[in-house]
Amino acid sequence: MKKKIMILEDSLIVSKLMASMLASQGYEISEFDSVGDIINLKEKIDLAILDYQLPDGNGLEAAENLKKRFPGLPMILLTARGSAVSQADAEAAGIKTFLEKPVDSQDLLNTIKLFLD
């Protein structure tokens, strides 16, 4: 069965590039562009990729929401250089790791495989 990855990214270009690359690796992808879009998410997901800066909040808020409904869900936070996210805040929200934008596709794949394989 295909592993399902959720992408929460407000840049359509970035989201589509990640989705295409991950789909080509055999993953099933769900794309969202705001925290509000995932508030009532019910579908089972195996991993979440969360952008830090979103139009209606941030990736830590999204992670807190997902952690309550999907305990143990691996989550990767995408941050811009110089982002004000602390490791402690990320860990408290359930974030397993950070990747800095622009994200190298091989780094992203390797990180995902650590959690899903």
N, C-alpha and C positions, 0 to 999 in steps of 0.2 A: 504494500500500500504506500502511496506517495506521502511524503511528509509535507505538511502544510505550513507555509511561512506567511506571516502577516507583515506587510510593509506599511508603516505610518510615516508618510513623507509628503510635505506640501508642495514640493517642486515636481510637477508632472514629468518633466524630462528625467530627473533623477529616479523617480519612482518607476517609470517605464523601462529605463535602462537596467535597473536592478531586477525588476520583474522578468524581463526578457532573459537576462543572463541566468537567473536562478531557475526559470522554467526550462531552459536548455540543459540544465543539470538534473532535471527530473523532479523538481519540487513543484508543488501546487501553490499558487500565489493568490493572496487577497490583498488588494490595495485600498488604502484609506488616506485622506489628506487632512483630517482634523481630529482632535481629541473627541469632539462631539460625535463623530462617526463611529467610534468604538465603544461608547458608553454602554450600549445594549447588545454588544457582540455576543452571540451565543454559539457560533460555530466553533468546533474544536480546532485549535491551532497548536503546532508543535514548537514554534519559535516566533518571536516578534522582533522586528527591526524598527526602531523608533528614532525619528529625527528629534533633536532637542528643541529647536525653535519651530513652533507651529502657530497658525493664525489665532487659535483660541486657547492656547496654553502651552505646555511643554512636554517633552518626552518623559520627564519624571512623574508628572501628574498622570499621564497615560499609563506608565508602568505601575503606579500605585493602584490604579483602577483594575488593570489586568491581573495584578498579583492577588487581589481579593477574590477574583472569580476563577483564576487558573493558577492555584498554588504550585510553585515549582517550575512555572513556565520560563524557559531560558529567554532572556531579552538582551538585545544589543542596542546600545545607544550611539547614534551618529551625532558627532559634535563638530562645530566649526572651530578653527584654531582660536585659542584664547577664550574659549567658552568658560563661563563661570560655574561649571558643574564640578562639585567636589566628589572625590571617590566615595566618601562616607555617605553623602546624600544619594548617590547612585546605588550603592549597595543597600541602603535602607529601603529604597524603592523596588529592589529586586533585580536591578540591572547586573548582569554577569560581566559585561565588558564594554569598553568604549572603543569606537573607531573614529578617527579624525577624518573630516571631509577635506579634500576630495578623497573618497574611499577607493583604495586599490581593490579591484575586483578579486584578485587572488587572495588577498588578506581577508576579504569578506567571506569567500568560499571556505578558506581554511578555518576561520572562526566558526562558521555555521557547522562544518563537519565535526568540530570538537564537541558540539552539543548534540548533534543529531545522529552521528554514526556510532 
